[in-house]
């Protein structure tokens, strides 16, 4: 990156950092929405099955448990992806610090 001033460099880095933070926040919101929506569907499905007298059927309960486990796996998997995004953001923050230090050192050297 070629920047004309330290402020220009910092502005670009701030923008990149904001975008990374927004991606993480958006991912977390989607996960919360997914969990909430799936929970609502499961409750509705269970209520309907209770109304029809199959809620206590062992096969039904086994299948409902399987679906619940799958949802938990999905949430865990995307949770790990969010953790990766957070790690990437931390690495980016360290890189930004190094870039600022390098820029300042080059400016001092040129003076």
N, C-alpha and C positions, 0 to 999 in steps of 0.2 A: 504494500500500500504506500502510495506517495501522498503525503499530507503536507499542506503548506504551513501548518502551525500545530502546536500541541493541542490547542482547542479543537481544531479540525479533527485530529486523531481521536481525542476523547469523545467528541460528538459521535463519530462513526462507531466507536466502541460502545458507547451508551446505547445507541440505536440497536446494535447487534445484541447487546445484553437484554434490552427490553423485549426484543423479538423472541429470544430464547426463553425468557421468563413467561411470556404470553403463551408460548407453545406448551410449557409445563402446566400452567394454570388451566389452559383449555383442555389438555389431556385429563387432568384431575377432575374437571367439571364433567367431561364425558363419562369418566369412570363412575362418578357419583350418580349421574343420570342413568347409566346402564344398570347399576345395582338397584336403584330405586324402581326402575321400570320392570326389571326382571322380578323383583320382590312382589310388585303389584300383580304381575301375571301369575306368579306362583300362588299367591293368596286367592286370586279369582279362580284359578284352576282347582285348588283344594276345596274352596267353597262349593263349586259346581259338583265336584266329585262327592262331597259330603251330602249334598242335596240329592244326588242320584244313588247314594248308598254304597259307593265303591271306595270311599276314603280309607277304610280299614282293611281293604284287600291287600294281602302281602305283596302281590305283584305290582299293584299300583304304588304302594309305599316304596318299594324297591326302585321303581322307575323314577319316582319323584326325588328320591335320594340321589339317584344317578345324575339327574338333571341339576340338582343343587350342587353336587360335587363338580360338575362340568362348569357351572357358573363360577364357582370358587376358583377353579383352575384358570379360567379366562381372566378373572379379576387379578389373580396373582401374576399371570403372565404380563398383563398390561401394566401392572404395578411395577414390575421389574423394568419394563421399558421406560416408565417415567423416571425410575431411579437412574437409568442410563442417561436420560436427558439431563437430569440434575448433575450427574458426574461430568457430562460434556460441558455443561454451563460452568462448572467449577474450573475445568481445564481451560475453558475460554477466558475466564477471569484471570487465571494465572498468566495465560498468553498475553492478555491485554496489558497486564502489569509489566511484563518483560518488554513488550513493544514500546510502552511509554518510557521505560528506563533507557532503552536503546535509543529512542528518538532524542531524549534529553541529552544523553551522552554524545550523540552525533552533533547536536546543536552546539554543545559546549566546545567540542573539538573544532568545529568550523569557525568559532569566534576567535 
